[in-house]
């Protein structure tokens, strides 16, 4: 086993896949700089920079995928998908269904997401629930370097459009940027684990749509993705000292959703707490509760989500985003 940082693991899996498949190309804003190791190895024909026009280069990515390549299109932040959503919503996600399977768009859209460092509501959204709402899109949100690399390899082998989201507080590149220059006064919580961890010597794809039970528990089930998984594990450890046994389920994939794993876990505990940094209304947290109810399981339910537009003021942001104090409060209500 090797040890790698989160983003390093993703790039390492990309390098392995690019060495095996010449159809894989990378492009986006500053991509040659961000992926300079890949640029040195594979050259400027396969690692390309683009103008600052998301609609142009994502549209090009959809066309390239339909023409036989397997592009990885990099967004600077997931929030900027709002500038080019037509390419995903009306083209990439629908082409296979509309063509009866004759056409596919096997591209990966790679984008940082998430908040917790004071950058405002136009730069800190998660949006995986919004994206998973679209039929035809696969949405992946890893929480560890091992999962990040394995899921990237799976995404590159998938025959449809994949949204690959990496939380900024897990990315060593983003953490270095956020903690430098004028941001030295900014404080943010970084998970004790997640940003660095053990990875395999050779990457193997992790099956898409398979959740992972990280911790067993008899009193309640906590379900989350990304940074939320590490906050859940921290909360579960503290709750154990109070005599509360909390299980933690890492979804890893938002779409397709592993409903079987969710229902099995909740059936054993009878309580479900969802930690979701995406918006609460019409999102992932509600979809999880619906899946358990539709399975005929009787349970108690609570959720800790982002409830409104993320404020720029750091102290207000702390009140809006999920945090361990909100998690403890919800758990104690569930246990009453």
N, C-alpha and C positions, 0 to 999 in steps of 0.2 A: 504493500500500500504506500501511496505517496501522500503528502500534505500540500494542499493548495488553497489559495484564496478563492473567493466566490467567482469573481469575474475571470480570474486566471483559469479556473476549471472550465468555464464556458468556452473560452478561447482555445484551450487545449483540445477540447472535444471538437471544436470547429476545425482545428488544424488536422486532426486525425481524419475527419470526414472529407475535408478538401483534398487530402492526399489520396484518398480512395476514390473520390468522385469528381472528375474535372468539370461537371456541370454546376457545382456549387460556386457562386460568386457572392461578393459582399459589396454593398454600396450604401452611402448615406452621407450626411453632413459630418465632416471631420473623421470619417471612417479610416482613411489611411493613417491618421495620427493616432486614433484610439486603438487601432489594430495593427500597429506598426510591425509587430513581430510576424503577423500573417502577411503583411505587405512585403517584407523582406524575403519571406519564403516563397510566396506565390506570385508576386509581381503585381504591377498596376493594372493589368488586364482583368484580374480577378478580385482586386481590392481597390475600389474606386471611391473618390470623393464626388459629391454632388453639390449643385447650387442649393441655397436655402429655399427650397420649394417642395414641401412635403407632397403636395398633390402631384407634382411632376415625377418625383423619383419613386413614389409608391405606385403610381400608375405604370411607370416603366417596369417595376418589379412584377406586377400582375401580368403584363404582356410578356416579359421574359420567361415567367413560369409557364405560361400557356404555350410558348414557343419551344419548350423543351429544357430550359435551364432550371436550376434550383436556387433562386436568389435568396440571400438574407438581407433584408432591408432594415437599416438601423434608423430608428427615430431618436432624436435627442432626449425626448421625454414622451411618455404615453399621452400626455395632455395634448400634444400637437397632432395626434390622430384626428382631432376635430377639424383640422385644415384639409384633410384628404380622405374623409370617411367614405366618399362615394366609391372609391376604388375597392374598398373592403366590402361595404354593405351591398352594393348593387352589382359587383362584378366578381371579385375573387370568391365570395361566399356562395354565389349562386350559379356559377358557370357549370359546375358538374351536374347540378340538378336540371338546369335548363337544357343542357346538351344530352341528357340521358346517359351521362358517363363518358361521352366521347371526348370531352375536354376537361382538364383539371388545371388547378392553379397551385402547384406545390411550392409555395413560398413561405418563408419565416419572417415575421415582423418582430424585430427585437427592440425592446423599449424599457428604459428605467421607469420606475413608478414609485409612488408612496411619498409620505411626508415625515414630519417629526424633526425638522431642522430649520423652520422659519423662512420658507420661500413663497408662501402665499398659495391661494387656491387655484391659480392657473398653472402651477408647476409641481404640485404635490399630490395630485389625485392618483387613485389606484385604477379604477374603471374596469376591472375585470368582470364585474357583473354586467355592465353595459355591453361589453364586447361578447360575453358568453350568451347574451340574449339573442344574438344573431345566428340563425341556423346556418350551418356550414363552416363556422369558425371554430377552431380548437384553441383553447386558452390554457396556457401552462404558467404556474407560479411556483417555482422551486423555493426551498427554504435552506438548503445546505449545498456546499460545493459538489458533493457527490451526486445529489439529485439534479443540480443545475447542469452538470456535464452530461449525465445520462439522458435527461429530458431533451437537451439540445440535440443530441444524436438522434433521438426518436423523432424530434420535430423535422430534422433534415431528411429523414426517411419517409415521412408522412406524405401522402399524395394529395393533400389539400392545404389550404391556408392555415397557418399556425401563428398565434400571438404569443410571444415568449416574453414574459414580464419579470424583471429583476428589481427587487426593492433596493432603493439607493442606500439604505442603512445596512445592507448586506454586502455592498460592492466596495471593495478596497479603493477603487478609482474614485468613486463618488465621496467616500469618507475622507480621502486625502484632499480632495478639492474643497469639501465643506469645512474642513478644519484648518484651512490655510488662508493667508491674506487677511482681508477684512472680516472674515468669518471666525476669527479666533475667539471672539466673544460669544459665539453661538454654542449653546449646549444642546445635545440631543442624546437620546438613549440608544446605545448600540448593544445588541444582544451579546451575551457572554459567549455563545456558540453560534455558528452560522456563517460568519464572514471568513472563517478558515476551518478546514477540516480534512479528514482522510478521504482520498479518492482512489479508485482502482488504477492499476498499472496500465490497463487498456480499457477504453470506454466501451461499454455495452449499452444499447438503448434500454431505457426504463419504460415499461408498457404505459402508454397513454391511458388515462382514465382509471388508474389504480391508486387509491389512497394508502397511507402507511400509518399504522398504529404505533406511535412512538413511546407511549406509556399506557399501561393498563390501569384501570381504576374501577372501583365498585360503586362509587356514590354518584358520579356524574361524568359526562363526556364533554370535553372541550374540543371544538373543531375550528381550524383556522388554516391560513396559508401564509407564506412569506414570513415577514418579521413577526406576525401575529402568532406563529407557531412557537417562537422562542419566548414571547411574552406568556403564552399559555403554559409552557414548561416551567418557567420561573414561578408563575402563580401556583401551579400544581405542587411544586416543591415546598412552597411556603404553606399551602393549605394542608399538606401532609402533617406538619407540625401541630396543626389544630385538630387532627383526627379526621380530616376529610380526604378521601381517596378519589383523585381526579384523573381520568384517562385523557390522553391528548391524541387527536387524530389529525394528521397532516394530509390535506386533500391532494396537494401537489398539482392536480388538474382541476380546473374549474369547469371546463367543458371539454369532453364529457365528464359528468359527475359520477363518482363511485357511490351510487345510492345503496348498494348492498353493504359496503363497509360501514357507512353511516348508520344504516338501520340496525345492523348487528350490534354495533357499539351502544346505541341508545337503548335498544331492547334489553341490554344487560344492566344498564344503570338507571333507566327511567328518567333521566334528566339530561338536557342538552343546552350547552352554552356555546354560542357562535361568536367568535372574535373576527370581525370583518372591517378592515380599514377602508373598504369601499363604502359608498353611500347606503344608508339603511333602507330607504324606500325603494320598493320594487327590485330588490337586489338579491345577492347570493344568500344572505341570512334568511330571507323569507322562503327562498327556493328549498333550502335545507329542511326547514320545518314542514313545508308542504310534502316533501319526499317521505318524511317519517310518518306524517299523518296518513298519507295515502297507502302506506304499508300496514295501516291498522294498529299502530303502536301507540299506547297511552303513555304520555310523558309530560314532564314540566319543562318549560322553555324560557330562555332569556337570550339576549344578544347585546353585544357591545360593538357599536359601529360608528362610522362617521355620519352624523345626522344632518349636517347642513354644509354650506360653503365653508371651506377651510379659511380661517382668518389669517392675515399676515402677522399680526402681533403674536409673538411667541407664547406669551402666557395664555392667550385665548386659544391658540392652536392646541395647547396641552389639554384644554378642557373638551375640545371637539373630537380629537383622535382617540382611538382605544389606548388605554394605559392600564397598568397593573392595578391601580386603585379602583378603577371602574370595574375591572374583572373581579376583584375581591368582593366588591359590593353586590354584584350580580350573583356570584356564587352563594353568598350568605342568604340572599333572598330565595334562591332556588332550594337551599337546604332547610328553610323554615318549614 
